[in-house]
Amino acid sequence: MISWSHQGRFRSEAAFASFAGVSPMPASSGLTNRHRLNRSGDRQLDRAMHTITLIRIRLDPSTKTYVAHKIAEGKTARDAQRCLKRVVCRQIFKILERAEGSQLVEAKELAQAA
């Protein structure tokens, strides 16, 4: 919430993901096409996203299904977690954008994203 500061600060979900450090960056070599997470951005926000993904992987059945699907596609567990971080970032961005300027986001909505 502190990183958000006000509505309209980020022009898109991709800009918010880049700021959070969860945007994919190419890390390809030779015939291998891979991506890794962006190392720049707000480290506290990235740590919060990381904690959310770890808890969701451990407790949420739909997230377990999502991760299992990504692993079945041939991604590693780490790559599946990277994809999940981006999904969480997208959900949080939508919740914060939807909130009107001075209205506070309900804790229930943020808890659902977390």
KAJO-V587264 format. One record per run of one state. SS is the DSSP state (2 for helix, 1 for strand, 0 for the rest). FROM is the first residue (numbers start at 1). TO is the last residue. Records with the same first field share a line. If there is no record, write none. Layout:
SS = FROM-TO ; FROM-TO
//
This chain:
0 = 1-12 ; 21-23 ; 27-28 ; 30-31 ; 33-34 ; 38-42 ; 60-60 ; 73-76 ; 99-106 ; 114-114
2 = 13-20 ; 43-59 ; 61-72 ; 77-98 ; 107-113
1 = 24-26 ; 29-29 ; 32-32 ; 35-37
//
